[in-house]
Amino acid sequence: MSRSRVKILIAGAGLSGLSAAFHLGQREYRIVDREARPGGLCRTERVGDYLFDYGGHLLHLRADSVRGLVRELLGGRLLEMDRRSSIYSHGVFTRYPFQVNTYGLPEEVVLECLDGIRKARAEAAGAPEPSDFESWVLYHFGPGFARHFFFPFNRKFFKMNLREMDTEWAQWSIPRPTLAEAEAGATAVSAKAFGYNARFFYPKGGIEELPKALTAGLSRPVETGVEVVGLDPAERLALLSTGEEVKYGRMISSLPLRELLRRCRNLPEELAPGRDLDCLSVRCRNLGLEGQATTTDQHWIYFPEERFPFHRVGVYSNIHPIGPDLVSLYLETTFRGAGVIDVISSSDPELDGLRSTPLWSESGRLVSSSVMNIDYGYVVYDERRRRLLPRALTWLAGCGVECVGRYGRWEYAAMEDALIQGREAAERITGGRA
Ligand SMILES: Cc1cc2nc3c(=O)[nH]c(=O)nc-3n(C[C@H](O)[C@H](O)[C@H](O)COP(=O)(O)OP(=O)(O)OC[C@H]3O[C@@H](n4cnc5c(N)ncnc54)[C@H](O)[C@@H]3O)c2cc1C
């Protein structure tokens, strides 16, 4: 076994690890990733003429500093556009978000939603906000919106009892309109853009252009195909799949937290359940089509109803056209747990589901069909996470390990957060002089 020393070991070269390395500049560090190329979830695969990301990856940039960095890295290759997103339910498309766009739904559905939200808002006045997701939805939107969108969509997506789920993620991601806005949305398509994702950026060539540009700006190469297989946090030792043992001063880790805890020697007993933190994995069915394959101009569409196996269909070629009459789209389905995705082989419920929607046109021709399985897709905000996360992160920080990124910190975080957290970790380690 060979031994080496490094001041800073960056484990994982997704956006958060790359951002940390980028902001460390000329300082001494090593960055390793077990995959064959950097980028993590922000990679793009080419299948013939078609480009597919690992699920829709659109940049919602709120911080000026990140916007500036991304513009500097991608320059004229950055596309910017307003969201075109809808929901397909009750046999009609309505605009996203549902709670301000009931216009177009069957009248009885609209009335039930409005009646429910009026009562909910009257009852909520002065009452404390509930902490579980199911009660939170009823508190803010009432039983009509719950029955026609929030409950079916979120049960289908999270595959868990919504009463056992925290609301931390919903606080920033689900827009809560005023009663007047919800009422106005029943009589006309809402002109106001609601939500954090109303406008977005996307690089020409696919989302991987962003990690590629970051990688090009590093002072050291990313060591790919190198896995962190063991960790002794107390001794600050990492064991790599090459057989090398690295003594580090500080570590910046974007490994999924539960993977990191599984690799830790001498983990305190009270943190052992952290090795089983819960998450959803995601299956993306990617389709390449030719001809007038779809009439939709939407970027993505949600499917709350159980009769469709997928919860979302996205059309990459409506964001980044790849050629005349070429359509690339993905069907996204979640599974509970990591690495437990069935490969559907004997029947094709996804394609059958798509064919049964107005998105499908018989004048199109299916050219390619491929699958991407994402082991770590969405973090589950349950009691175990609430209990263990702060303690695990504090213990690791005490051992010199800065956890960053969506799975490193086990949270529902976006690409912008990954870029910020990587930079902040670099700044903490260098005393703000990164
Ligand atoms: C389906 C889906 C859609 C999304 N859509 C959006 C969106 O539209 N907009 C948005 O802003 N965000 C989106 N996100 C979130 C976004 O992908 C993440 O926030 C971001 O990419 C996380 O970057 P990261 O560096 O933290 O993690 P990752 O990209 O997961 O990077 C972690 C890296 O660690 C490496 N690694 C793991 N284990 C080891 C090991 N033992 N040794 C060495 N290396 C290891 C991995 O190979 C990987 O490269 C989406 C996520 C998913 C799953």
Ligand as a Chemical Component Dictionary entry (heavy atoms), coordinates in Angstrom:
data_LIG
# 
_chem_comp.id                   LIG 
_chem_comp.type                 NON-POLYMER 
_chem_comp.pdbx_formal_charge   0 
_chem_comp.three_letter_code    LIG 
# 
loop_
_chem_comp_atom.comp_id 
_chem_comp_atom.atom_id 
_chem_comp_atom.alt_atom_id 
_chem_comp_atom.type_symbol 
_chem_comp_atom.charge 
_chem_comp_atom.model_Cartn_x 
_chem_comp_atom.model_Cartn_y 
_chem_comp_atom.model_Cartn_z 
_chem_comp_atom.pdbx_ordinal 
LIG C1  C1  C 0 -33.442 14.018 -11.612 1  
LIG C2  C2  C 0 -32.761 15.262 -11.114 2  
LIG C3  C3  C 0 -33.071 16.488 -11.689 3  
LIG C4  C4  C 0 -32.443 17.650 -11.231 4  
LIG N1  N1  N 0 -32.761 18.847 -11.818 5  
LIG C5  C5  C 0 -32.148 19.977 -11.408 6  
LIG C6  C6  C 0 -32.458 21.231 -12.029 7  
LIG O1  O1  O 0 -33.272 21.332 -12.953 8  
LIG N2  N2  N 0 -31.816 22.347 -11.567 9  
LIG C7  C7  C 0 -30.891 22.296 -10.545 10 
LIG O2  O2  O 0 -30.332 23.337 -10.196 11 
LIG N3  N3  N 0 -30.581 21.118 -9.953  12 
LIG C8  C8  C 0 -31.183 19.963 -10.352 13 
LIG N4  N4  N 0 -30.869 18.765 -9.754  14 
LIG C9  C9  C 0 -29.894 18.778 -8.636  15 
LIG C10 C10 C 0 -28.450 18.803 -9.122  16 
LIG O3  O3  O 0 -28.186 17.692 -9.945  17 
LIG C11 C11 C 0 -27.534 18.738 -7.901  18 
LIG O4  O4  O 0 -27.852 19.746 -6.969  19 
LIG C12 C12 C 0 -26.056 18.883 -8.234  20 
LIG O5  O5  O 0 -25.710 18.310 -9.456  21 
LIG C13 C13 C 0 -25.292 18.217 -7.101  22 
LIG O6  O6  O 0 -23.913 18.268 -7.318  23 
LIG P1  P1  P 0 -22.975 17.563 -6.261  24 
LIG O7  O7  O 0 -21.585 17.859 -6.640  25 
LIG O8  O8  O 0 -23.404 17.941 -4.894  26 
LIG O9  O9  O 0 -23.304 15.993 -6.375  27 
LIG P2  P2  P 0 -22.984 14.956 -7.539  28 
LIG O10 O10 O 0 -23.212 15.557 -8.859  29 
LIG O11 O11 O 0 -23.752 13.724 -7.179  30 
LIG O12 O12 O 0 -21.425 14.678 -7.387  31 
LIG C14 C14 C 0 -20.899 13.772 -6.468  32 
LIG C15 C15 C 0 -19.710 13.101 -7.110  33 
LIG O13 O13 O 0 -19.138 12.198 -6.168  34 
LIG C16 C16 C 0 -18.689 11.052 -6.874  35 
LIG N5  N5  N 0 -18.582 9.945  -5.918  36 
LIG C17 C17 C 0 -19.580 9.304  -5.270  37 
LIG N6  N6  N 0 -19.077 8.373  -4.447  38 
LIG C18 C18 C 0 -17.733 8.424  -4.575  39 
LIG C19 C19 C 0 -16.661 7.727  -3.949  40 
LIG N7  N7  N 0 -16.875 6.797  -3.019  41 
LIG N8  N8  N 0 -15.396 8.045  -4.311  42 
LIG C20 C20 C 0 -15.157 9.013  -5.239  43 
LIG N9  N9  N 0 -16.132 9.703  -5.853  44 
LIG C21 C21 C 0 -17.401 9.419  -5.508  45 
LIG C22 C22 C 0 -19.737 10.838 -7.940  46 
LIG O14 O14 O 0 -19.223 10.068 -9.013  47 
LIG C23 C23 C 0 -20.076 12.268 -8.337  48 
LIG O15 O15 O 0 -19.314 12.697 -9.445  49 
LIG C24 C24 C 0 -31.490 17.585 -10.172 50 
LIG C25 C25 C 0 -31.180 16.346 -9.604  51 
LIG C26 C26 C 0 -31.809 15.197 -10.060 52 
LIG C27 C27 C 0 -31.469 13.882 -9.432  53 
# 
loop_
_chem_comp_bond.comp_id 
_chem_comp_bond.atom_id_1 
_chem_comp_bond.atom_id_2 
_chem_comp_bond.value_order 
_chem_comp_bond.pdbx_ordinal 
LIG C1  C2  SING 1  
LIG C2  C3  SING 2  
LIG C2  C26 DOUB 3  
LIG C3  C4  DOUB 4  
LIG C4  N1  SING 5  
LIG C4  C24 SING 6  
LIG N1  C5  DOUB 7  
LIG C5  C6  SING 8  
LIG C5  C8  SING 9  
LIG C6  O1  DOUB 10 
LIG C6  N2  SING 11 
LIG N2  C7  SING 12 
LIG C7  O2  DOUB 13 
LIG C7  N3  SING 14 
LIG N3  C8  DOUB 15 
LIG C8  N4  SING 16 
LIG N4  C9  SING 17 
LIG N4  C24 SING 18 
LIG C9  C10 SING 19 
LIG C10 O3  SING 20 
LIG C10 C11 SING 21 
LIG C11 O4  SING 22 
LIG C11 C12 SING 23 
LIG C12 O5  SING 24 
LIG C12 C13 SING 25 
LIG C13 O6  SING 26 
LIG O6  P1  SING 27 
LIG P1  O7  DOUB 28 
LIG P1  O8  SING 29 
LIG P1  O9  SING 30 
LIG O9  P2  SING 31 
LIG P2  O10 DOUB 32 
LIG P2  O11 SING 33 
LIG P2  O12 SING 34 
LIG O12 C14 SING 35 
LIG C14 C15 SING 36 
LIG C15 O13 SING 37 
LIG C15 C23 SING 38 
LIG O13 C16 SING 39 
LIG C16 N5  SING 40 
LIG C16 C22 SING 41 
LIG N5  C17 SING 42 
LIG N5  C21 SING 43 
LIG C17 N6  DOUB 44 
LIG N6  C18 SING 45 
LIG C18 C19 SING 46 
LIG C18 C21 DOUB 47 
LIG C19 N7  SING 48 
LIG C19 N8  DOUB 49 
LIG N8  C20 SING 50 
LIG C20 N9  DOUB 51 
LIG N9  C21 SING 52 
LIG C22 O14 SING 53 
LIG C22 C23 SING 54 
LIG C23 O15 SING 55 
LIG C24 C25 DOUB 56 
LIG C25 C26 SING 57 
LIG C26 C27 SING 58 
# 
